């Protein structure tokens, strides 16, 4: 199972926020934001910080998708 963060980027648009605004609001490391931007795994505690900053639930920012196996 993998995660898709497209909903997160839509939430930022809805909140008129840039990615750097999110990073500052959550005190997120630049490397963590880079991982999110690339669709990579991050620690689940970052989702709590993002949800608190955006006033939403995890279902509003993350989707689980099946991993493609080669």
C-alpha positions as CSV (number, residue, x, y, z in Angstrom):
1,X,0.0,0.0,0.0
2,X,1.3,3.5,-0.9
3,X,0.0,7.0,-0.2
4,X,-1.1,9.6,-2.6
5,X,-1.0,13.3,-1.4
6,X,-3.0,14.9,-4.2
7,X,-5.7,15.8,-1.7
8,X,-3.2,17.6,0.4
9,X,-2.2,19.9,-2.5
10,X,-5.8,20.6,-3.2
11,X,-6.3,21.5,0.4
12,X,-3.5,24.0,0.2
13,X,-5.1,25.6,-2.8
14,X,-8.5,25.8,-0.9
15,X,-6.7,27.4,2.0
16,X,-4.8,29.8,-0.3
17,X,-1.5,28.4,1.1
18,X,1.9,27.7,-0.5
19,X,3.9,24.7,0.4
20,X,6.3,26.9,2.4
21,X,3.3,28.3,4.3
22,X,2.4,24.7,5.3
23,X,6.0,24.0,6.2
24,X,6.1,27.0,8.5
25,X,2.7,26.3,10.0
26,X,3.7,22.7,10.9
27,X,7.4,23.4,11.7
28,X,8.1,20.7,9.1
29,X,11.6,20.0,8.0
30,X,12.3,21.0,4.3
31,X,13.3,17.3,3.7
32,X,9.9,16.2,4.9
33,X,8.1,18.6,2.5
34,X,10.4,17.3,-0.3
35,X,9.3,13.7,0.5
36,X,5.6,14.7,0.4
37,X,6.2,16.5,-2.9
38,X,7.8,13.4,-4.4
39,X,5.0,11.1,-3.0
40,X,7.4,9.3,-0.7
41,X,6.6,7.9,2.8
42,X,6.7,10.2,5.8
43,X,6.2,9.7,9.5
44,X,2.5,9.5,10.3
45,X,3.0,12.2,13.0
46,X,3.4,14.7,10.2
47,X,-0.1,14.0,9.1
48,X,-1.4,15.1,12.5
49,X,0.5,18.3,12.3
50,X,-0.8,19.0,8.8
51,X,-4.4,18.2,9.8
52,X,-4.1,20.5,12.8
53,X,-2.8,23.3,10.6
54,X,-5.5,22.9,8.0
55,X,-8.3,22.0,10.3
56,X,-9.1,18.8,8.5
57,X,-8.9,15.0,8.9
58,X,-6.3,12.6,7.5
59,X,-8.9,11.5,4.9
60,X,-8.9,15.0,3.5
61,X,-5.2,15.0,2.7
62,X,-4.1,11.4,2.0
63,X,-5.4,8.5,-0.1
64,X,-4.1,5.0,0.1
65,X,-3.4,3.4,-3.3
66,X,-2.2,-0.1,-4.2
67,X,1.5,-0.3,-5.1
68,X,2.4,-1.2,-8.6
69,X,4.5,-4.4,-8.6
70,X,6.9,-5.1,-11.4
